[in-house]
Amino acid sequence: MSEDRGSHQVGSLTARALVPGSGSGSGLVTAADVELSVRSAVTALTSAFSADWRVPAGELAWDCWETLEHTADGLFAYAAQLGPERPPLDGFVPLRWQRDRPDGPPNVVFVDRAAGPAGLLQVLETGGALLAAMVRTVSPQVRAFHAYGVSDPEGFAAMGVVETLVHTHDVAAGLALPWTPPADVCDRALARLFPEAPTDTDRWPTLLWATGRAELHDHPRRAFESWHSAPLGDRAPVIENRPVPG
């Protein structure tokens, strides 16, 4: 999730004991939430087709094109994890990751730059559609590897939502565009991936705080380290030094 997907390394964290329902309890994250998040992002960014997408995306070291390309790639990668008949529990599906430049994000999916921002948004929509389809199709009992904890389809949906919303924030900041996603989608994603987050604060600023992008009232800004991708109540440890798609 963090900008440091560029290094594909995650820090070592001690697993937290999380209590089911310790978030806002606003309902499951669904395929429809993935679709709404992507649709909202596309709507917000469509007005910037003539902008320079080579500018930095907010506070990231990646430019706006790379950041949204990384987001589309993450949606595809989450869908891929759920795809095999027996999804892997100890590593990612063995796709070949590569970089366009040394400090760029390592991706499987790259967009033809000749297609311009319209093509980039189309690929984002495609990644979102693939993830939504997998979340709808796969049994809720299925589990697949993620470096922050073996996850279920709802967890991958929530990860796709957070990737989309937060990286759209980064891109919108770089392109000087307004961007406020639906609060209810933020609420469900927070409850699923960040059950430790405050529940009595505005949902979008809280998601930005949870992902290390803003202060939140009496809560100082924090460095993003991980989210809780395992189903709530599980105590699966974060696995060190694994590539993190997204």
C-alpha positions as CSV (number, residue, x, y, z in Angstrom):
1,M,0.0,0.0,0.0
2,S,2.7,2.4,0.9
3,E,4.9,4.2,-1.5
4,D,7.6,1.6,-0.5
5,R,5.9,-1.0,-2.6
6,G,8.8,0.3,-4.8
7,S,11.2,-1.7,-2.7
8,H,8.7,-4.6,-2.2
9,Q,9.8,-4.9,1.4
10,V,7.7,-4.7,4.5
11,G,8.9,-4.2,8.0
12,S,8.7,-6.8,10.7
13,L,5.7,-6.3,13.0
14,T,4.4,-8.1,16.0
15,A,1.0,-9.5,15.2
16,R,-1.8,-7.8,17.2
17,A,-4.7,-9.5,18.8
18,L,-7.6,-7.9,17.1
19,V,-11.2,-8.4,18.3
20,P,-13.9,-9.0,15.7
21,G,-16.2,-6.0,15.5
22,S,-13.7,-3.6,17.0
23,G,-14.1,-1.3,13.9
24,S,-17.3,0.5,13.1
25,G,-19.2,-2.6,12.2
26,S,-20.8,-1.0,9.1
27,G,-21.0,-4.1,7.1
28,L,-18.8,-6.2,4.8
29,V,-16.6,-4.8,2.0
30,T,-18.1,-6.1,-1.2
31,A,-17.4,-6.2,-4.9
32,A,-19.7,-3.3,-5.3
33,D,-17.4,-1.2,-3.1
34,V,-14.5,-2.0,-5.4
35,E,-16.5,-0.9,-8.4
36,L,-17.7,2.3,-6.7
37,S,-14.2,3.2,-5.6
38,V,-12.8,2.7,-9.1
39,R,-15.7,4.5,-10.7
40,S,-15.3,7.5,-8.3
41,A,-11.6,7.6,-9.0
42,V,-12.2,7.6,-12.8
43,T,-14.8,10.3,-12.5
44,A,-12.4,12.5,-10.5
45,L,-9.4,12.0,-12.8
46,T,-11.1,12.3,-16.2
47,S,-10.9,16.1,-16.0
48,A,-7.1,15.9,-16.0
49,F,-6.4,14.3,-19.4
50,S,-4.5,17.4,-20.5
51,A,-2.4,17.7,-17.3
52,D,1.2,16.7,-16.9
53,W,1.0,13.2,-15.3
54,R,4.8,13.2,-14.8
55,V,4.6,15.4,-11.7
56,P,5.0,13.7,-8.3
57,A,1.9,12.2,-6.9
58,G,1.4,14.0,-3.6
59,E,4.2,13.1,-1.2
60,L,5.3,10.0,-3.1
61,A,8.5,9.5,-5.0
62,W,6.5,8.2,-7.9
63,D,4.8,10.4,-10.5
64,C,1.1,10.5,-11.1
65,W,1.2,8.1,-14.0
66,E,3.3,5.5,-12.1
67,T,1.1,5.8,-9.1
68,L,-2.2,5.1,-10.9
69,E,-0.5,2.4,-13.0
70,H,0.6,0.8,-9.7
71,T,-3.0,1.0,-8.5
72,A,-4.3,-0.8,-11.5
73,D,-1.5,-3.4,-11.1
74,G,-2.5,-3.9,-7.5
75,L,-6.1,-4.6,-8.4
76,F,-5.0,-7.1,-11.0
77,A,-2.6,-8.8,-8.5
78,Y,-5.3,-9.1,-5.8
79,A,-7.6,-10.8,-8.3
80,A,-4.8,-13.1,-9.4
81,Q,-4.2,-14.2,-5.8
82,L,-7.8,-15.5,-5.7
83,G,-7.7,-17.1,-9.1
84,P,-6.1,-20.5,-8.7
85,E,-8.2,-23.5,-7.8
86,R,-5.9,-23.8,-4.7
87,P,-4.7,-20.2,-4.0
88,P,-1.2,-20.0,-2.5
89,L,-1.0,-19.6,1.2
90,D,2.8,-19.0,1.5
91,G,3.6,-16.6,-1.4
92,F,2.3,-14.6,-4.3
93,V,1.2,-16.2,-7.6
94,P,4.6,-16.3,-9.4
95,L,4.2,-13.4,-11.8
96,R,7.3,-11.6,-13.0
97,W,7.6,-8.1,-11.5
98,Q,9.8,-5.5,-13.1
99,R,10.3,-1.7,-13.0
100,D,10.3,0.9,-15.8
101,R,13.0,2.8,-13.9
102,P,15.1,2.0,-10.8
103,D,13.0,4.0,-8.4
104,G,9.6,3.2,-10.0
105,P,7.1,0.7,-8.7
106,P,7.6,-3.0,-9.7
107,N,4.6,-4.1,-11.7
108,V,3.2,-6.9,-13.8
109,V,0.8,-4.5,-15.5
110,F,2.1,-1.6,-17.6
111,V,0.0,0.8,-19.6
112,D,1.0,1.8,-23.2
113,R,1.9,5.5,-22.7
114,A,0.8,6.3,-26.2
115,A,-2.8,5.6,-25.0
116,G,-2.5,8.6,-22.6
117,P,-4.4,9.2,-19.4
118,A,-7.6,7.8,-21.0
119,G,-5.9,4.5,-21.6
120,L,-4.5,4.5,-18.1
121,L,-7.9,5.0,-16.6
122,Q,-9.3,2.2,-18.8
123,V,-6.7,-0.2,-17.4
124,L,-7.6,0.9,-13.8
125,E,-11.2,0.1,-14.7
126,T,-10.1,-3.3,-16.0
127,G,-8.2,-4.1,-12.8
128,G,-11.2,-3.1,-10.7
129,A,-13.5,-5.2,-12.8
130,L,-11.3,-8.3,-12.5
131,L,-11.1,-8.0,-8.7
132,A,-14.8,-7.4,-8.3
133,A,-15.5,-10.4,-10.5
134,M,-13.2,-12.6,-8.4
135,V,-14.7,-11.3,-5.1
136,R,-18.2,-12.2,-6.4
137,T,-17.2,-15.6,-7.7
138,V,-14.9,-17.0,-5.0
139,S,-16.3,-18.7,-1.9
140,P,-16.0,-16.5,1.3
141,Q,-14.1,-19.5,2.8
142,V,-11.2,-19.2,0.3
143,R,-7.9,-17.9,1.7
144,A,-4.9,-16.6,-0.2
145,F,-1.5,-15.2,0.7
146,H,-0.8,-11.6,1.4
147,A,2.3,-10.3,3.2
148,Y,0.2,-8.6,5.9
149,G,-1.7,-11.9,6.6
150,V,-3.4,-14.6,4.7
151,S,-6.7,-13.0,3.6
152,D,-10.2,-13.8,2.4
153,P,-12.1,-12.4,-0.6
154,E,-13.6,-9.6,1.5
155,G,-10.1,-8.7,2.7
156,F,-8.8,-8.5,-0.9
157,A,-11.8,-6.3,-1.8
158,A,-11.0,-4.0,1.1
159,M,-7.4,-3.8,0.0
160,G,-8.4,-2.9,-3.5
161,V,-10.7,-0.2,-2.1
162,V,-7.9,1.3,0.0
163,E,-5.4,1.2,-2.8
164,T,-7.8,2.9,-5.1
165,L,-9.0,5.6,-2.7
166,V,-5.6,6.5,-1.2
167,H,-3.6,6.4,-4.4
168,T,-6.3,8.5,-6.1
169,H,-5.7,11.0,-3.3
170,D,-2.0,11.0,-4.1
171,V,-2.6,11.5,-7.8
172,A,-5.3,14.2,-7.2
173,A,-2.9,16.0,-5.0
174,G,-0.2,16.0,-7.7
175,L,-2.7,17.2,-10.3
176,A,-4.3,19.8,-8.0
177,L,-7.8,18.1,-8.2
178,P,-10.4,17.9,-5.5
179,W,-11.0,14.4,-4.2
180,T,-13.3,13.1,-1.5
181,P,-14.5,9.5,-1.8
182,P,-17.8,8.1,-0.4
183,A,-17.7,8.1,3.4
184,D,-19.5,4.8,3.7
185,V,-17.0,2.9,1.6
186,C,-14.2,4.4,3.6
187,D,-16.0,3.3,6.8
188,R,-16.3,-0.3,5.7
189,A,-12.7,-0.5,4.6
190,L,-11.5,1.0,7.8
191,A,-13.5,-1.5,9.9
192,R,-12.0,-4.4,7.9
193,L,-8.3,-3.4,7.5
194,F,-7.8,-0.9,10.4
195,P,-10.0,-2.0,13.3
196,E,-7.7,-0.1,15.6
197,A,-8.7,3.2,14.0
198,P,-10.9,5.8,15.8
199,T,-14.6,5.3,15.0
200,D,-15.8,8.7,16.1
201,T,-14.0,10.7,13.4
202,D,-14.8,11.6,9.8
203,R,-14.2,8.5,7.7
204,W,-12.1,9.9,4.8
205,P,-9.6,11.8,7.0
206,T,-9.4,8.8,9.2
207,L,-8.5,6.6,6.3
208,L,-5.8,9.1,5.3
209,W,-4.5,9.0,8.9
210,A,-4.5,5.2,9.0
211,T,-2.4,5.0,5.8
212,G,0.1,7.6,7.1
213,R,-1.0,10.6,5.0
214,A,-2.4,13.0,7.6
215,E,-2.8,13.9,11.2
216,L,-6.2,13.3,12.8
217,H,-7.4,15.6,15.5
218,D,-5.8,14.4,18.7
219,H,-4.0,11.5,16.8
220,P,-0.6,12.4,15.6
221,R,0.4,11.4,12.1
222,R,1.7,7.9,11.9
223,A,4.0,6.0,9.6
224,F,2.1,3.4,7.6
225,E,3.4,-0.1,8.3
226,S,0.7,-2.6,7.6
227,W,-3.0,-3.3,7.6
228,H,-4.9,-6.3,9.0
229,S,-5.5,-8.3,5.9
230,A,-6.3,-11.5,7.8
231,P,-9.9,-12.0,8.7
232,L,-10.6,-10.2,11.9
233,G,-9.9,-12.3,15.0
234,D,-7.0,-14.2,13.2
235,R,-3.6,-13.7,14.7
236,A,-1.5,-14.5,11.6
237,P,1.9,-12.7,11.8
238,V,3.1,-10.4,9.1
239,I,5.7,-12.2,7.0
240,E,8.9,-10.3,6.5
241,N,10.5,-9.3,3.2
242,R,7.8,-10.4,0.9
243,P,6.7,-8.5,-2.3
244,V,3.6,-6.6,-1.6
245,P,1.3,-6.0,-4.6
246,G,-0.3,-2.9,-3.6
